[in-house]
Amino acid sequence: MNSVQFDYSAPRYLFGKLAGKAAKSFYWHRWLSCVRWRRMDIPRLPNSDWVRIKVKYGGICGSDVNLILLKDSPATSPFVSFPFTIGHELVGTVDEAGVTVDNVRPGDRVVVDPLLSCAARGIDDLCPHCQRGDYHLCHSMSGGGIAPGLLIGACRDTGGSWSEYLVAHKSQVLTLPDNVSDLNGVLVEPFSCALHAVLRNPPQNGDTVLVIGAGTIGICVVAAIRALELPCRVVVLAKHPFQCELASRYKADDVIRLTNKAQYIYETAETLGARALQPLFGDPVVQGGADLVFECVGTKQSINDALRFARNGGRIVLLGLAGILRSIDCTTVWLNELNVKGSFAYGVDEYEGRKRRTLQIAIDLMQKGKVDLSPLITHRFPLENYQEALRTVIYKGKGPVIKAVFEP
């Protein structure tokens, strides 16, 4: 089968770091980069508790782009195993099921919770986080019966969705209802990232919520707030015109176009009912702001904006996968006593009075018609066109790109 892999070597990594500054295409150069096009054998089941899945759509995530552009912090390197097939967002059908698998059978249409925590690793003595349902914080993602990897798409033993087949533990596989389309199915995983952040950090009645970024995760945050029917005002800060249109489509109350000039700071402050004050030098200082900020970009500018636009005592949730960033002004964190919190992936969250897996909550919301995310998928590519797909996603300012997927 065909696959797109990431295979680290010091020479290829250094080449990408240096040559990528001149032209981004060097990051995915077919022979000189860490991104490799390969023919692989169809994966076998690791044991009788696993299933093999034929991929229908494999999504391109912002974390995949960070990986390819070599932006990831080395702090995550103990939790990957090379070479690994990229991709953790997918919808597909069960091709083969081990004899002890009783929750799905061949032919079932499924999505996958890609996190490789204790259960998937065959560890019976669950770590404290897995015991309480926070398996996204598992202590054992480099142990157990498979190679290290935070998730499918970062582990050499499982494969990933940028290929025709992958394997998953039975605990990771969820069936997809007939009335949930494949295009929604491939978005269950990214939607669950946003849903988890909202469920763990819900806006209070009457709060003003600022969502920074209107890519897939930013729009999914807006969609999650509306699907959960949380009574709050939602303001979105978006970069591109087509993102502004999509934010309005998903019922943001106000949408502000991010510009390269300080004017957007004054406009955002006014929209939030705050004041923009001019310091001796530098960008305006904002007094007042949003009760809750979801930061969904992960850049120096977006994080500075999150700290800038939160009111005194406000809450900030970081979803944007920021790595090593310079020139972050943390003054407002202590000056305004901000509550800054990270959010990673999903786990078990409370919805309608009971705790359930976040991905299952996402599926149920889709099944009930409370959210339709299929308009977010703007591009589909054959797997062999992965270089064109990466160019399209990375240069999204040249066209209306939200979510691109592969059709292996």
C-alpha positions, 0 to 999 in steps of 0.5 A, a space after each residue: 500500500 502507499 503511505 506518507 511517512 515521517 522518518 527522522 534523520 539528523 541530515 534530513 532534519 538539518 537540511 529541512 531547517 536550513 533549506 526550508 527558510 528559502 522555500 517551504 517546498 524543501 520541507 517535503 522534498 521527496 528525497 531530501 526531507 524527513 517526509 517520505 513517500 513509501 510502499 508498505 505492506 498492509 499492516 497485520 493485527 498486533 494481537 486479537 484485540 486489534 482491528 484493521 481499518 481501510 481509510 476512506 478519508 484521512 485529514 490533514 491536521 494543523 499538528 501534521 503541518 507543524 510536524 512537516 514544517 519542523 516546528 515541533 518542540 523536541 519535548 515531544 520526541 520521546 513520545 514518537 517512534 520512527 518511521 511513522 505514517 502521518 495522520 490521525 484524523 480518519 473515517 473508514 471501514 473495518 477490514 479485519 477484526 481480531 477474535 476478541 473484538 466484540 464492539 465492531 465487525 468487518 464492514 462497519 463504518 468507523 472513526 478512531 480515537 487515536 490516543 495510544 493510552 494504557 488500554 491500547 498498549 495492553 497495560 492492565 494496571 491503568 495509570 491514575 489518569 486513565 483510571 479517571 478518564 483523562 487518558 489523554 494525559 496517560 503516563 504510559 505513552 512510551 510503554 506497553 506492547 507497542 512502540 512509543 507514540 502519543 497517538 496513531 499517526 506518531 507510532 511506527 506500529 499502528 500506521 496512520 491515516 495518510 495511507 490506505 490501511 492502519 490498525 487500531 485497538 478495539 477500545 479506540 474504535 467507534 461506529 458511525 451512525 448511518 445519518 452521519 456522513 463520511 465528511 462529518 466522520 473525518 471531522 469527529 476527531 478535530 471537533 472533539 478537540 474543540 468540544 473537550 476544550 469547551 466542556 472543560 471550560 464552559 462559558 457562563 451565562 452571559 459571558 463574552 467569548 473571544 475565539 482567536 483563529 477561524 481555521 478548523 479548530 476555531 470554527 469547531 469551537 464556535 460550532 461546539 458552543 452553539 451545539 451545546 446551546 451555551 448562552 453566551 456571546 461569541 466574537 471571532 478574530 479571523 485572518 481571511 475573508 472566507 474564514 469570516 464568512 464561515 464564522 458567521 455561518 456557524 453563528 458567531 455574533 461578531 467577526 473581526 478581520 485580523 489585519 497586519 496593522 494595529 487597527 484590529 486591536 482598537 476594533 476588537 477592544 471596541 467590540 468587547 466593550 473594552 478600552 485600548 490605551 496607548 503605551 509609550 511605545 508598542 502595541 495598544 494596551 487593552 483594559 477590559 475584554 472577554 470573559 473567556 478566550 479560546 486561542 486556536 492558532 498557536 503563534 506569537 501574535 495569537 497568544 499575545 492577543 489572547 493575553 491582551 484581550 482577556 479581561 481582568 481575572 479572565 480565562 484563556 484556553 490554549 488550543 493552538 499547539 504553540 511550541 517554542 515561541 519568543 517575545 510573549 509579553 506575560 505582563 497581563 498574566 500577573 497584572 490582570 490575574 489571568 487564568 491560563 490553561 492548556 487543552 490537549 485532545 479529548 478524553 471523558 467529558 460530562 454531557 447531559 449529566 453523565 460522563 462519556 467519551 468526548 468522541 462519542 458526544 461529538 458523534 451524538 451531536 452530529 447524529 441529532 443534527 445539532 452540528 454539520 461540519 461537512 462545509 469545512 472540508 474544502 479540498 480532497 486529494 489523492 494520496 499521491 498528490 500529497 505535495 500539492 495538498 501540503 502546498 495548498 494547506 500551507 499557502 491557504 491565504 492564496 485560496 479558501 482552504 479550511 480542511 483538506 483530506 486525503 482519499 487514499 
